[in-house]
Amino acid sequence: MTSYEAFEDFVTASADRLMRTAFLLTGNRHAAEDLLQGALERTYEQWDSKKILAPEAYVRRAMVNASLRSWRSRRFREEPLEASADRASADDGPDLALRDQVLRALRELPQRQRAVVVLRYFDDLPEATVADILGCSVGSVKTHASRALARLRLSEHLGDVRMRSDRGR
């Protein structure tokens, strides 16, 4: 098998998981596609160098680093409204509303906290793996996760979700 075929097999096997991570990091389908594409390009450039022992972790780290750079550079710029193409059908009402609430709450988090929440809870990665991807200690991951979850509990966007879960108690 050539290295191109090996890379192609890797992308085929992990594309859905990586796209979900990219979407949760950016909150926008088009930005997520760009983020993932850039990370895959950087990964392919290093594919033959034997530096990549865990390709999926390598791509996730590339996405997190790129999203941090992007977030820092646009922090004070205006953002265009999302395209109407991201809207779903009316049948998706309750699920779509919940998803929108979660995405809005995630966008409120500082980028590092958002990365920890996405990697730890949405991608279900162990703390040690998240720490490796982010280039920090496990304690730092725990701190970011704790602070992020506290902010999410207080988020105005998740108020209805909290009320629904409180009724079930």
Backbone bond lengths (Angstrom), bond angles and torsions (degrees), N, CA, C in turn:
res aa  C-N    CA-C-N  psi(-1)  N-CA   C-N-CA  omega(-1)  CA-C   N-CA-C  phi
1 M - - - 1.448 - - 1.529 108.61 -
2 T 1.311 116.42 133.03 1.461 120.55 178.92 1.522 109.56 -77.17
3 S 1.326 114.81 165.34 1.463 117.96 179.89 1.527 110.36 -67.11
4 Y 1.340 116.89 -32.29 1.465 119.55 177.24 1.527 110.04 -63.36
5 E 1.323 117.44 -43.52 1.461 120.99 179.06 1.521 111.13 -65.02
6 A 1.328 117.30 -38.75 1.464 121.01 178.11 1.531 110.09 -63.80
7 F 1.327 116.62 -42.49 1.461 120.52 178.27 1.526 110.14 -65.10
8 E 1.310 116.37 -42.83 1.461 121.16 179.62 1.532 110.26 -61.03
9 D 1.339 117.30 -42.10 1.465 121.00 177.35 1.526 111.10 -63.13
10 F 1.329 116.57 -40.92 1.462 120.84 177.85 1.526 110.65 -60.94
11 V 1.331 117.16 -46.95 1.465 120.92 -179.00 1.526 110.19 -62.95
12 T 1.317 117.11 -43.61 1.463 121.00 179.60 1.527 111.02 -60.29
13 A 1.318 116.79 -42.29 1.463 121.14 -176.94 1.524 113.42 -73.33
14 S 1.322 118.56 -30.04 1.468 120.23 -171.45 1.525 114.52 -116.02
15 A 1.313 118.76 0.29 1.468 121.49 -173.32 1.522 113.23 -58.84
16 D 1.324 118.03 -43.64 1.474 119.84 -177.65 1.522 111.78 -64.52
17 R 1.322 116.94 -44.92 1.467 120.24 179.34 1.530 110.57 -63.58
18 L 1.320 116.38 -43.32 1.467 120.07 -178.40 1.528 111.35 -68.49
19 M 1.323 116.87 -35.58 1.465 120.07 178.37 1.526 110.10 -66.21
20 R 1.328 117.30 -39.74 1.463 119.75 177.56 1.527 110.63 -61.49
21 T 1.335 116.16 -43.08 1.461 120.54 178.03 1.519 110.13 -61.06
22 A 1.317 117.14 -46.43 1.465 121.30 -179.77 1.526 110.88 -61.15
23 F 1.333 117.01 -41.45 1.460 120.40 -179.98 1.520 110.81 -64.67
24 L 1.304 116.75 -42.52 1.461 119.35 -179.77 1.526 111.84 -68.59
25 L 1.323 116.75 -30.35 1.465 119.75 177.56 1.525 111.64 -72.34
26 T 1.332 116.87 -34.66 1.465 120.32 -175.10 1.518 113.60 -101.10
27 G 1.342 117.11 -32.25 1.455 120.52 -176.87 1.510 113.45 78.61
28 N 1.325 117.43 10.23 1.460 122.03 -176.01 1.519 108.24 -145.27
29 R 1.332 116.76 128.72 1.459 120.92 -175.71 1.524 112.45 -60.92
30 H 1.320 116.96 -44.03 1.461 120.03 -178.04 1.533 111.77 -68.06
31 A 1.308 116.48 -42.48 1.466 119.92 176.57 1.527 110.59 -64.62
32 A 1.338 116.65 -36.18 1.466 120.69 178.45 1.528 110.82 -64.62
33 E 1.325 116.49 -42.01 1.469 119.80 178.06 1.529 110.50 -61.34
34 D 1.326 116.12 -43.56 1.473 120.01 178.64 1.523 111.15 -64.29
35 L 1.319 116.18 -42.90 1.461 120.81 -179.71 1.531 110.78 -61.74
36 L 1.321 116.63 -46.98 1.463 120.58 -179.89 1.525 111.05 -65.85
37 Q 1.311 117.10 -42.36 1.462 120.04 179.48 1.523 111.14 -59.71
38 G 1.322 117.03 -45.34 1.461 120.63 178.79 1.518 112.45 -62.44
39 A 1.335 115.89 -41.11 1.467 119.86 179.20 1.528 111.09 -66.59
40 L 1.323 116.49 -38.60 1.465 119.46 177.99 1.528 111.38 -68.10
41 E 1.321 116.81 -35.98 1.472 119.82 176.63 1.527 110.47 -62.48
42 R 1.329 116.42 -45.96 1.468 120.00 179.04 1.529 111.17 -64.06
43 T 1.313 116.17 -36.19 1.458 120.24 178.67 1.524 110.67 -67.10
44 Y 1.305 116.63 -43.41 1.470 119.89 -179.61 1.532 111.20 -63.32
45 E 1.332 116.88 -36.41 1.466 120.22 178.78 1.528 111.28 -61.39
46 Q 1.332 117.28 -29.93 1.461 122.10 -178.68 1.530 112.68 -100.47
47 W 1.309 117.90 0.18 1.462 122.60 -170.45 1.529 113.17 -55.49
48 D 1.331 117.84 -43.39 1.464 121.51 -176.76 1.522 113.96 -84.16
49 S 1.310 117.54 -6.43 1.467 120.17 -172.28 1.531 113.65 -79.59
50 K 1.303 118.21 -3.08 1.474 123.15 -179.45 1.533 112.38 65.74
51 K 1.331 117.46 10.55 1.465 120.94 177.85 1.529 111.26 -82.52
52 I 1.317 116.20 -18.87 1.451 120.28 -173.71 1.521 109.30 -97.25
53 L 1.326 115.24 102.47 1.458 120.70 179.19 1.521 111.26 -90.96
54 A 1.329 116.98 -33.12 1.468 122.83 179.29 1.528 107.42 -127.23
55 P 1.334 117.96 89.87 1.467 120.92 -173.31 1.525 114.93 -57.90
56 E 1.330 117.78 -40.34 1.463 119.07 -177.98 1.526 110.99 -66.48
57 A 1.309 117.18 -40.89 1.463 120.89 176.53 1.529 110.49 -64.96
58 Y 1.334 116.54 -37.57 1.462 121.21 178.96 1.533 110.36 -62.61
59 V 1.334 116.78 -44.20 1.463 120.59 179.63 1.519 110.20 -66.66
60 R 1.336 117.27 -41.82 1.471 119.48 178.47 1.526 110.97 -60.96
61 R 1.327 115.89 -42.12 1.466 118.57 179.32 1.524 110.33 -64.24
62 A 1.323 117.26 -41.29 1.466 120.83 177.71 1.528 110.66 -61.50
63 M 1.339 116.97 -39.70 1.469 119.82 179.04 1.522 111.24 -67.40
64 V 1.325 117.01 -44.07 1.466 119.96 179.57 1.520 110.22 -62.39
65 N 1.330 117.43 -46.07 1.466 120.42 179.38 1.522 111.31 -61.09
66 A 1.334 117.02 -43.83 1.466 120.34 179.84 1.525 110.94 -66.25
67 S 1.333 116.92 -39.22 1.468 118.12 179.65 1.524 111.44 -68.78
68 L 1.340 117.09 -34.18 1.469 119.66 175.50 1.523 110.79 -64.77
69 R 1.335 116.81 -44.13 1.468 120.31 177.92 1.525 110.45 -61.94
70 S 1.308 116.04 -44.20 1.459 121.11 -179.02 1.520 110.96 -64.47
71 W 1.319 116.51 -42.81 1.455 121.30 -179.40 1.527 110.60 -63.03
72 R 1.322 116.31 -42.89 1.469 119.63 179.76 1.516 111.32 -64.46
73 S 1.322 117.36 -39.15 1.460 119.79 -175.61 1.524 112.51 -75.37
74 R 1.324 118.60 -25.21 1.469 119.50 -177.86 1.523 112.90 -107.34
75 R 1.309 116.45 7.73 1.454 121.24 -174.10 1.532 112.25 -53.32
76 F 1.313 117.91 -34.98 1.458 120.36 -175.29 1.522 112.87 -109.64
77 R 1.327 117.05 11.67 1.456 120.80 177.69 1.517 110.38 -101.12
78 E 1.335 114.67 157.89 1.453 119.16 176.17 1.518 109.47 -74.32
79 E 1.309 115.07 150.76 1.460 121.50 178.40 1.530 108.17 -110.95
80 P 1.338 118.06 134.71 1.468 119.27 176.68 1.524 110.62 -70.87
81 L 1.330 115.99 156.20 1.452 120.13 175.71 1.521 109.15 -64.80
82 E 1.310 116.09 147.83 1.461 119.44 179.90 1.518 109.63 -68.81
83 A 1.296 115.94 147.78 1.461 122.25 -178.39 1.523 110.54 -66.10
84 S 1.303 116.27 147.96 1.455 120.49 -179.96 1.519 111.65 -67.56
85 A 1.325 118.32 -12.83 1.464 121.78 178.58 1.522 111.66 -64.99
86 D 1.333 118.07 -20.46 1.460 120.95 -179.88 1.524 112.24 -80.65
87 R 1.326 116.56 -5.81 1.462 119.86 -178.20 1.523 110.24 -78.75
88 A 1.319 116.19 147.67 1.459 121.14 -179.83 1.528 109.79 -106.21
89 S 1.319 116.45 -179.36 1.456 121.32 -178.64 1.520 110.81 -74.79
90 A 1.328 115.98 166.66 1.461 121.60 -179.20 1.525 111.59 -67.33
91 D 1.339 117.79 -23.29 1.466 121.36 179.05 1.521 112.07 -64.55
92 D 1.302 116.89 -23.36 1.456 121.66 -178.37 1.520 112.39 -86.45
93 G 1.331 118.08 10.67 1.455 123.61 -172.47 1.512 117.14 -39.72
94 P 1.334 119.41 -68.37 1.472 119.94 -176.45 1.525 113.11 -62.28
95 D 1.331 117.06 -44.58 1.465 119.81 179.45 1.520 111.29 -64.95
96 L 1.322 116.15 -40.30 1.453 121.01 -179.84 1.523 110.60 -66.31
97 A 1.327 116.23 -39.92 1.464 119.82 179.16 1.527 110.80 -64.10
98 L 1.330 116.48 -43.24 1.464 120.65 178.59 1.531 110.14 -63.73
99 R 1.328 116.52 -45.61 1.464 120.40 179.00 1.530 110.77 -59.57
100 D 1.334 115.78 -41.76 1.459 119.91 179.30 1.525 111.22 -63.78
101 Q 1.325 117.08 -40.28 1.457 120.82 178.57 1.528 110.90 -63.05
102 V 1.322 116.43 -43.63 1.469 120.38 -179.99 1.523 110.45 -65.00
103 L 1.328 117.10 -43.46 1.471 119.94 179.93 1.524 111.50 -64.20
104 R 1.315 116.84 -40.65 1.473 119.66 178.06 1.526 110.69 -63.02
105 A 1.314 116.23 -42.04 1.469 120.07 178.87 1.525 110.54 -65.48
106 L 1.332 117.64 -40.60 1.467 120.28 177.92 1.525 111.31 -62.59
107 R 1.337 116.55 -38.17 1.473 119.97 -179.77 1.521 112.54 -64.06
108 E 1.329 116.48 -25.14 1.463 120.09 179.08 1.526 112.38 -72.91
109 L 1.315 116.89 -22.01 1.462 120.52 -176.89 1.515 111.12 -73.96
110 P 1.321 117.17 146.93 1.463 119.36 169.95 1.529 108.99 -58.51
111 Q 1.303 117.10 150.30 1.457 122.25 -172.39 1.530 112.82 -55.28
112 R 1.302 118.19 -42.01 1.470 121.03 -178.08 1.527 110.44 -65.20
113 Q 1.334 116.80 -42.19 1.460 120.45 177.85 1.524 110.30 -65.77
114 R 1.322 116.84 -40.43 1.462 120.54 178.26 1.524 110.16 -61.26
115 A 1.327 116.64 -43.15 1.467 120.31 179.36 1.524 110.76 -60.71
116 V 1.319 117.08 -42.60 1.470 120.61 179.54 1.525 110.24 -63.67
117 V 1.330 117.78 -46.23 1.462 120.98 -179.04 1.530 110.26 -61.75
118 V 1.318 116.82 -45.33 1.466 120.32 -178.92 1.527 110.77 -62.91
119 L 1.324 116.57 -49.88 1.463 119.78 -177.28 1.529 111.96 -68.20
120 R 1.313 116.55 -40.90 1.463 120.68 -174.26 1.520 112.62 -77.78
121 Y 1.341 117.60 -46.94 1.459 120.42 -171.42 1.524 114.17 -101.66
122 F 1.318 118.59 -34.74 1.462 119.50 178.61 1.522 111.19 -85.15
123 D 1.339 117.25 -40.77 1.467 120.59 177.93 1.520 111.80 -88.81
124 D 1.333 117.39 -8.25 1.462 124.07 176.33 1.532 112.37 56.44
125 L 1.324 115.57 42.76 1.460 120.43 178.59 1.529 109.70 -90.78
126 P 1.328 117.44 146.61 1.470 119.59 176.21 1.534 111.15 -65.97
127 E 1.321 115.12 156.00 1.468 120.18 -178.21 1.524 112.01 -56.03
128 A 1.317 117.16 -39.74 1.467 120.67 -179.05 1.529 111.03 -63.02
129 T 1.319 117.54 -39.41 1.466 121.28 178.76 1.522 110.45 -68.08
130 V 1.328 116.47 -42.37 1.469 120.41 177.68 1.530 109.57 -61.26
131 A 1.320 116.73 -43.12 1.468 120.88 178.87 1.524 110.52 -60.77
132 D 1.316 116.73 -41.90 1.464 120.90 178.92 1.526 110.94 -64.32
133 I 1.324 117.00 -44.32 1.465 121.28 179.98 1.521 111.04 -62.55
134 L 1.332 116.35 -41.80 1.463 120.65 -176.92 1.525 113.24 -85.91
135 G 1.324 116.36 -9.43 1.459 119.58 179.84 1.512 112.86 69.47
136 C 1.329 115.96 41.69 1.464 120.51 179.82 1.527 108.50 -139.76
137 S 1.315 116.77 -178.20 1.463 121.02 -179.13 1.526 110.48 -84.79
138 V 1.324 115.88 162.77 1.460 121.44 175.94 1.532 109.51 -62.50
139 G 1.316 116.89 -37.89 1.464 120.52 177.26 1.521 112.24 -60.56
140 S 1.310 116.30 -38.66 1.465 120.59 177.56 1.531 110.61 -65.54
141 V 1.323 116.83 -39.74 1.466 120.71 177.02 1.529 109.35 -61.60
142 K 1.322 116.81 -44.76 1.461 120.67 179.61 1.528 111.16 -61.80
143 T 1.332 116.20 -42.10 1.462 120.33 179.38 1.524 111.23 -63.74
144 H 1.351 116.42 -48.33 1.467 120.01 179.10 1.526 110.80 -61.22
145 A 1.334 117.58 -41.14 1.462 120.67 179.94 1.528 110.46 -64.31
146 S 1.311 117.10 -44.59 1.458 121.08 -179.69 1.527 111.35 -61.73
147 R 1.314 115.86 -46.57 1.467 119.60 179.90 1.523 111.65 -66.17
148 A 1.329 116.46 -38.64 1.468 120.17 179.52 1.517 110.54 -65.59
149 L 1.316 117.39 -44.96 1.456 120.16 -179.82 1.531 110.98 -64.40
150 A 1.319 116.51 -36.94 1.467 119.52 176.72 1.531 110.54 -63.34
151 R 1.326 116.76 -42.75 1.469 120.38 178.37 1.516 111.22 -65.81
152 L 1.338 116.35 -38.36 1.467 119.46 179.34 1.528 110.81 -66.27
153 R 1.325 116.72 -36.70 1.476 119.58 177.88 1.524 111.15 -62.34
154 L 1.326 116.69 -31.75 1.461 121.14 -178.46 1.524 113.26 -91.84
155 S 1.311 117.00 -5.06 1.459 120.93 -175.00 1.526 111.67 -63.71
156 E 1.319 115.34 133.61 1.462 120.26 177.15 1.528 111.18 -67.29
157 H 1.327 116.93 -25.11 1.464 120.55 -179.05 1.516 112.56 -72.48
158 L 1.316 117.76 -22.86 1.462 120.80 -178.88 1.520 112.28 -102.47
159 G 1.319 117.48 12.94 1.459 121.33 -179.25 1.509 112.94 -57.98
160 D 1.348 117.86 -46.78 1.462 121.20 -179.74 1.523 111.11 -65.54
161 V 1.315 117.12 -35.75 1.459 120.97 179.03 1.520 109.53 -65.10
162 R 1.338 116.64 -44.44 1.464 120.56 179.13 1.532 110.10 -61.92
163 M 1.332 116.32 -42.02 1.463 119.72 -178.55 1.527 110.43 -63.87
164 R 1.333 118.14 -40.75 1.468 120.82 178.95 1.523 110.47 -65.06
165 S 1.328 117.43 -41.02 1.473 119.73 -178.33 1.527 110.47 -72.91
166 D 1.328 118.82 -30.62 1.459 121.42 177.95 1.534 111.25 -69.23
167 R 1.337 117.17 -33.42 1.450 120.61 179.53 1.530 111.56 -64.88
168 G 1.338 116.39 -28.31 1.456 120.89 -178.21 1.509 113.26 -75.72
169 R 1.328 119.02 -8.93 1.476 122.00 -178.06 1.495 111.78 -82.38
